[in-house]
């Protein structure tokens, strides 16, 4: 669906009526690594977005977390993951049948 937003930062949405599927996508908040400047209102943190999701047995939350963060101290990554965990725990408390899938980068070997 055309939301009239920047294709590199979104938010973007796809709808498939056959399977009753709606997909929402957006870029995460700072730090960002692309040339285009985006309005600050379009930048969201994953934890804040999870806090706004109702969840339920037909909801699937999928996110990848790592790509640009490898250039920052590991403590930054750990802090952000802790905030996301807190949001997921709250989501599963209010909607325990929500499916959450997380793909993270491998942080072993970092000094």
KAFEN-V748276 format. One record per backbone hydrogen bond with DSSP energy under -1.0 kcal/mol. CO is the residue of the C=O (numbers start at 0). NH is the residue of the N-H. Records with the same first field share a line. If there is no record, write none. Layout:
CO: NH + NH
//
This chain:
5: 8 + 9
8: 26
11: 24
13: 22
15: 20
20: 15
22: 13
24: 11
38: 41
39: 42
44: 48
45: 49
46: 50
49: 52
55: 58
58: 98
60: 100
62: 102
64: 104
65: 68
67: 70
68: 71
72: 75 + 76
73: 77
74: 78
75: 79
76: 80
77: 81
78: 82
79: 83
80: 84
81: 85
82: 86
83: 87
84: 88
85: 89
86: 90
87: 91
88: 92
89: 93
90: 94
94: 97
98: 60
100: 62
102: 64
106: 109
//
